[in-house]
Amino acid sequence: MNCLIIDDNKMARTAMKQLASQVEELTIVGECSSGLEAYNLMNSLAVDLLFLDIEMPGMTGIELTRNLVDKKPIIIFTTSKTEYAVDAFELKVADYIVKPVTLPRFLQAIEKATEIYNSNKTDVSVEETEFVFIRDNGVLKRLLIEDILFMEAMGDYVKVFTQQKFHAIHTTLKNVEEKLPPNKFLRVHRSYIVALNKIEKIEEGVIVINNKTIPVADAYRKILNKRLNIF
């Protein structure tokens, strides 16, 4: 993972570099002394992971995190204060380390970040074949496209339902939608994608698949009717 160290304290940056250099999976691509400097640098630099101090002049670590909307890297807060833990939780950062940072605590945070990184890269991958690979509980499993009934968004996860069971994967419904064959699947609600050939019936504004009722949002009703040749 390409990592960027952001801290207004030079000694803290040096200490973090020494820790990061001991982890083979990490590549230090730069260091910044302010949030604004980091924000500008990331416009031209591929960064996977931030080691980010919170209390900095100009733009704080919290403010920087909130401004990284389009391409948000994995973030580990490194701070001497504990009172920002609630903010960190709400911002869904990977970890929150209170300085001084010890090697065991650092490695624990890296383990979490690596898990997220691997999940983001391989949660769903579509081949030009009849199956997909999904990461379920840390294990890559092959799943036949034909077996998929529908998908439901649940917070930070998507449930992929088959006849027998469901698989929970850490991703977004939008990410899944982009990777599935568009001729076989259709989003019918902000929280649901269905397999068109698994629809049993449509009644009173809902789709029925395998005795499960799935709502159809008004915004998707017209395209659903068109795809099903409904007049």
C-alpha positions as CSV (number, residue, x, y, z in Angstrom):
1,M,0.0,0.0,0.0
2,N,1.2,3.5,-0.9
3,C,1.1,5.5,2.4
4,L,1.4,9.2,3.2
5,I,2.4,10.5,6.6
6,I,0.8,13.8,7.7
7,D,1.8,15.5,10.9
8,D,2.9,19.0,11.8
9,N,5.5,17.6,14.2
10,K,8.7,16.6,12.3
11,M,9.8,14.2,15.1
12,A,6.4,12.5,14.9
13,R,6.8,12.1,11.1
14,T,10.2,10.6,11.6
15,A,9.0,8.1,14.2
16,M,6.1,7.1,11.9
17,K,8.5,6.6,8.9
18,Q,10.7,4.3,11.1
19,L,7.7,2.2,12.0
20,A,6.3,2.1,8.4
21,S,9.7,1.1,7.0
22,Q,9.6,-2.1,9.0
23,V,6.4,-3.3,7.2
24,E,7.1,-4.9,3.8
25,E,3.6,-4.2,2.5
26,L,4.0,-0.4,3.0
27,T,5.6,2.0,0.6
28,I,6.1,5.6,1.9
29,V,5.3,7.9,-1.0
30,G,5.6,11.2,0.9
31,E,5.2,13.2,4.1
32,C,3.3,16.4,4.8
33,S,3.3,18.9,7.6
34,S,-0.3,20.1,7.1
35,G,-3.7,18.9,6.0
36,L,-3.8,21.4,3.1
37,E,-0.4,20.3,1.8
38,A,-1.6,16.7,1.8
39,Y,-4.9,17.6,0.1
40,N,-3.1,19.3,-2.7
41,L,-0.5,16.5,-3.0
42,M,-3.2,13.8,-3.3
43,N,-4.5,15.4,-6.4
44,S,-1.5,14.1,-8.3
45,L,-0.4,11.2,-6.1
46,A,-1.9,7.7,-5.8
47,V,-2.3,7.1,-2.0
48,D,-3.9,4.0,-0.4
49,L,-3.3,4.8,3.3
50,L,-2.9,7.9,5.4
51,F,-1.2,8.2,8.8
52,L,-3.0,11.3,9.8
53,D,-2.5,13.6,12.8
54,I,-5.7,15.4,13.9
55,E,-4.6,18.7,15.5
56,M,-2.8,20.7,12.8
57,P,-2.8,24.4,11.9
58,G,-4.9,25.4,8.9
59,M,-6.7,22.2,8.1
60,T,-7.1,19.6,10.8
61,G,-7.1,15.9,10.2
62,I,-10.8,15.7,10.7
63,E,-11.4,18.5,8.1
64,L,-9.1,16.8,5.6
65,T,-10.9,13.5,6.0
66,R,-14.3,15.2,5.4
67,N,-12.9,16.8,2.3
68,L,-11.6,13.6,0.7
69,V,-14.9,12.6,-0.9
70,D,-14.1,11.4,-4.4
71,K,-11.3,9.0,-3.7
72,K,-11.0,8.5,0.0
73,P,-7.9,6.5,1.1
74,I,-7.8,4.2,4.1
75,I,-7.1,6.4,7.1
76,I,-5.4,5.7,10.5
77,F,-5.5,8.6,12.9
78,T,-2.4,9.2,15.0
79,T,-2.9,11.7,17.7
80,S,-2.0,12.5,21.3
81,K,-5.6,13.2,22.2
82,T,-8.4,10.8,22.9
83,E,-11.4,13.1,22.6
84,Y,-11.7,12.8,18.9
85,A,-12.5,9.0,19.0
86,V,-16.3,9.7,18.4
87,D,-15.5,11.8,15.3
88,A,-13.1,9.0,14.0
89,F,-15.9,6.4,14.5
90,E,-18.4,8.5,12.5
91,L,-15.9,9.1,9.7
92,K,-15.3,5.3,9.5
93,V,-11.5,5.5,9.7
94,A,-9.6,2.2,9.9
95,D,-8.0,2.9,13.3
96,Y,-7.3,5.5,15.9
97,I,-3.8,5.3,17.6
98,V,-2.9,7.5,20.6
99,K,0.7,8.6,20.6
100,P,3.3,7.6,21.4
101,V,2.8,4.8,18.8
102,T,4.3,1.5,19.7
103,L,5.3,-1.1,17.2
104,P,2.7,-3.7,18.4
105,R,-0.1,-1.1,18.2
106,F,1.1,0.1,14.8
107,L,1.1,-3.5,13.4
108,Q,-2.4,-4.0,14.8
109,A,-3.6,-1.0,12.9
110,I,-1.8,-2.1,9.7
111,E,-3.6,-5.4,9.9
112,K,-7.0,-3.7,9.9
113,A,-5.9,-1.4,7.0
114,T,-4.7,-4.4,5.0
115,E,-8.0,-6.2,5.5
116,I,-9.9,-3.2,4.2
117,Y,-7.5,-2.7,1.3
118,N,-7.8,-6.3,0.2
119,S,-11.6,-6.2,0.6
120,N,-11.8,-3.1,-1.6
121,K,-9.7,-4.6,-4.3
122,T,-11.2,-8.0,-4.5
123,D,-14.7,-7.9,-3.0
124,V,-16.4,-8.7,-6.3
125,S,-14.6,-9.5,-9.6
126,V,-16.4,-10.5,-12.8
127,E,-14.9,-12.6,-15.4
128,E,-16.1,-12.9,-19.0
129,T,-17.6,-16.2,-17.9
130,E,-20.6,-17.4,-15.9
131,F,-19.3,-16.8,-12.4
132,V,-18.0,-14.1,-10.0
133,F,-15.6,-14.3,-7.1
134,I,-16.7,-12.9,-3.8
135,R,-14.8,-12.4,-0.6
136,D,-16.8,-14.0,2.2
137,N,-15.3,-13.9,5.7
138,G,-11.8,-13.4,4.3
139,V,-12.1,-16.3,1.8
140,L,-12.5,-15.9,-2.0
141,K,-15.4,-18.1,-3.2
142,R,-16.6,-18.7,-6.7
143,L,-20.3,-18.1,-7.2
144,L,-22.2,-18.9,-10.4
145,I,-24.0,-15.9,-11.8
146,E,-26.9,-18.1,-12.6
147,D,-27.3,-18.9,-8.8
148,I,-27.7,-15.2,-7.8
149,L,-31.3,-14.2,-7.1
150,F,-30.9,-10.7,-5.8
151,M,-28.6,-8.4,-3.8
152,E,-29.5,-6.2,-0.8
153,A,-27.5,-3.2,0.5
154,M,-27.1,-3.4,4.3
155,G,-24.9,-0.5,5.6
156,D,-21.3,-1.1,4.5
157,Y,-22.1,-4.5,3.3
158,V,-24.1,-6.1,0.4
159,K,-25.9,-9.4,0.9
160,V,-25.9,-11.7,-2.2
161,F,-28.8,-14.1,-2.0
162,T,-28.9,-17.5,-3.7
163,Q,-31.5,-20.3,-3.4
164,Q,-29.7,-21.9,-0.5
165,K,-28.1,-19.0,1.5
166,F,-26.7,-15.4,1.4
167,H,-23.1,-14.1,1.3
168,A,-22.2,-10.8,3.0
169,I,-19.5,-8.8,1.3
170,H,-17.9,-5.6,2.4
171,T,-18.6,-3.3,-0.6
172,T,-21.3,-1.0,-2.0
173,L,-24.2,-1.8,-4.2
174,K,-22.9,0.6,-6.8
175,N,-19.7,-1.3,-7.0
176,V,-21.5,-4.6,-7.4
177,E,-23.8,-3.0,-10.1
178,E,-20.8,-1.9,-12.1
179,K,-19.3,-5.3,-12.2
180,L,-22.3,-7.5,-12.9
181,P,-23.6,-8.3,-16.4
182,P,-26.1,-5.5,-17.2
183,N,-28.2,-7.7,-19.4
184,K,-28.9,-10.1,-16.5
185,F,-29.3,-7.8,-13.5
186,L,-31.1,-4.5,-12.8
187,R,-31.3,-2.1,-9.9
188,V,-34.9,-1.6,-8.9
189,H,-34.4,0.3,-5.7
190,R,-31.5,2.1,-4.0
191,S,-31.0,-0.9,-1.8
192,Y,-31.8,-3.8,-4.3
193,I,-30.5,-5.3,-7.5
194,V,-32.4,-8.3,-8.9
195,A,-31.7,-11.0,-11.4
196,L,-34.2,-10.4,-14.2
197,N,-34.7,-14.1,-15.0
198,K,-35.5,-14.9,-11.3
199,I,-38.5,-12.6,-11.0
200,E,-41.5,-14.7,-10.3
201,K,-44.2,-12.0,-10.3
202,I,-44.8,-8.3,-9.8
203,E,-47.7,-7.1,-7.8
204,E,-48.7,-4.0,-5.9
205,G,-45.3,-2.3,-6.6
206,V,-43.1,-5.2,-5.4
207,I,-41.1,-7.9,-7.1
208,V,-41.4,-11.5,-5.7
209,I,-38.3,-13.7,-6.0
210,N,-38.1,-17.0,-4.0
211,N,-41.0,-15.8,-1.8
212,K,-39.1,-12.7,-0.9
213,T,-40.8,-9.3,-1.7
214,I,-38.5,-6.6,-3.0
215,P,-39.7,-3.0,-3.4
216,V,-39.6,-1.2,-6.7
217,A,-38.8,2.5,-6.5
218,D,-40.7,4.8,-8.8
219,A,-37.5,6.0,-10.3
220,Y,-36.7,2.5,-11.6
221,R,-40.2,1.3,-12.5
222,K,-40.2,2.5,-16.2
223,I,-36.9,0.9,-17.0
224,L,-38.0,-2.3,-15.3
225,N,-41.1,-2.4,-17.4
226,K,-39.1,-1.8,-20.5
227,R,-36.6,-4.6,-19.7
228,L,-39.4,-7.0,-19.1
229,N,-41.3,-5.9,-22.2
230,I,-44.3,-4.8,-20.1
231,F,-46.7,-2.6,-22.0
